[in-house]
Amino acid sequence: MEDANRLLRLEREVEKALHQVQKPEELKELRLKYLGRKSELVLFLKNLKSLETEKVAHFGIFAAKVRNRIDLLLQEKESEL
């Protein structure tokens, strides 16, 4: 449950941060922060193997949905700028 809350918190954090973006450079920084190789989301996905086997699939799917949602939010903001 804590892992799911962590992912949801991350998604909300992106939504808030996007409201403050005014320039394409700022958007690029956000994309790196939330979807880059060292982002919290990517680290979460890498650490899935440490979860119990039955939880891996569930959280993997959930994390992929969150990643897709974040990517969609970033794309929408990019089209606004």
C-alpha positions in Angstrom: 0.0 0.0 0.0 2.8 2.3 0.8 4.3 1.8 -2.7 1.0 2.7 -4.3 0.7 5.8 -2.2 4.3 6.7 -3.2 3.4 6.4 -6.9 0.2 8.5 -6.5 2.1 11.1 -4.6 4.6 11.3 -7.4 1.8 11.8 -9.9 0.2 14.6 -7.9 3.7 16.2 -7.5 4.0 16.3 -11.3 0.6 17.8 -11.7 1.5 20.6 -9.3 4.8 21.2 -10.8 3.3 21.5 -14.3 1.1 24.4 -13.2 4.3 26.4 -12.6 6.0 25.6 -15.9 6.3 28.7 -18.2 9.1 27.7 -20.6 10.0 24.7 -22.6 13.3 24.5 -20.7 11.5 24.1 -17.5 9.4 21.3 -19.0 12.5 19.5 -20.1 13.8 19.7 -16.6 10.6 18.2 -15.2 10.7 15.4 -17.8 14.2 14.5 -16.7 13.3 14.8 -13.0 10.2 12.5 -13.2 11.0 10.2 -16.2 14.8 10.3 -16.5 17.2 7.4 -15.7 17.6 8.5 -12.1 14.0 9.5 -11.4 12.1 8.2 -8.4 9.8 6.3 -10.8 12.6 4.5 -12.6 14.2 3.6 -9.3 10.9 2.2 -8.1 10.6 0.1 -11.2 14.2 -1.2 -10.8 13.4 -2.2 -7.2 10.3 -4.2 -8.1 12.4 -7.3 -8.0 12.7 -6.8 -4.2 8.9 -7.2 -3.7 7.1 -10.4 -3.1 6.5 -12.3 -6.4 2.7 -11.8 -6.3 3.1 -8.0 -5.8 5.5 -7.5 -8.7 3.0 -7.8 -11.5 0.4 -5.7 -9.7 2.8 -2.8 -8.9 4.5 -3.1 -12.3 1.3 -2.6 -14.1 0.3 0.2 -11.7 3.7 1.9 -12.0 3.5 1.7 -15.8 0.1 3.4 -15.7 1.5 6.2 -13.5 4.4 6.6 -15.9 2.1 6.8 -18.9 -0.1 9.3 -17.1 3.0 11.5 -16.2 4.1 11.3 -19.8 0.7 12.3 -21.1 0.6 15.3 -18.7 4.0 16.4 -19.9 3.0 16.1 -23.5 -0.2 18.1 -22.9 1.9 20.8 -21.3 4.3 20.8 -24.2 1.5 21.4 -26.6 0.3 24.3 -24.5 3.7 26.0 -24.6 
